[in-house]
Amino acid sequence: MRPLSCPMCGERTLWKEVDREKKGFSVGKSALGGIIFGPMGLIAGGLGKTRVYYCCGKCGFEHEYKA
């Protein structure tokens, strides 16, 4: 969860999302999940992670957050 303001300087209006990245299917997670949990574990390999990158226009602080 991202903060509403820059954690370094407290700026609210210039704290912007600059990129969003979705990581997709993982063969390793799918194989391990299939061994441990069976067919439902195979589905776990398809679950991705979304990372959101934010940057402060005032101080230049950048950080990535899980979405």
C-alpha positions in Angstrom: 0.0 0.0 0.0 1.4 3.3 -1.0 1.5 6.4 1.3 -0.6 9.4 0.3 2.5 11.7 0.5 6.2 11.4 -0.1 7.8 9.6 2.9 10.9 11.8 2.7 9.6 15.3 2.3 5.8 15.0 2.9 4.8 16.4 -0.6 1.3 15.4 -1.6 0.6 17.0 -5.0 3.9 16.0 -6.7 3.9 12.4 -5.4 3.0 10.6 -8.6 2.8 7.1 -10.0 5.4 6.8 -12.7 5.2 3.1 -13.8 3.2 -0.1 -13.2 4.6 -3.5 -13.8 2.8 -6.8 -13.8 4.8 -10.0 -13.5 3.1 -13.0 -15.0 3.3 -16.7 -15.0 6.1 -18.4 -13.0 7.1 -21.9 -14.1 9.0 -22.5 -10.8 6.0 -21.5 -8.6 3.7 -23.6 -10.8 5.8 -26.7 -10.6 6.4 -26.4 -6.9 2.7 -25.7 -6.3 1.7 -28.7 -8.4 3.9 -31.0 -6.4 2.7 -29.7 -3.0 -1.0 -28.9 -3.7 -1.8 -30.7 -6.9 -3.9 -29.1 -9.7 -4.7 -26.1 -7.5 -1.0 -25.5 -7.1 -0.6 -25.2 -10.8 -2.9 -22.3 -10.8 -0.7 -20.5 -8.3 2.0 -20.2 -10.9 -0.4 -18.0 -13.0 -0.9 -15.6 -10.2 1.2 -12.5 -10.8 2.5 -9.6 -8.8 1.8 -6.0 -9.6 4.4 -3.4 -8.6 3.7 0.3 -8.7 6.5 2.8 -8.9 6.1 6.3 -7.4 8.4 9.4 -7.6 8.3 12.7 -5.8 8.6 15.7 -8.1 9.9 17.8 -5.2 12.8 15.8 -3.7 13.2 13.1 -6.3 12.6 10.2 -3.9 11.5 7.0 -5.8 10.0 3.8 -4.4 8.2 0.7 -5.5 5.0 -0.6 -3.8 3.0 -3.8 -4.1 -0.4 -3.1 -5.5 
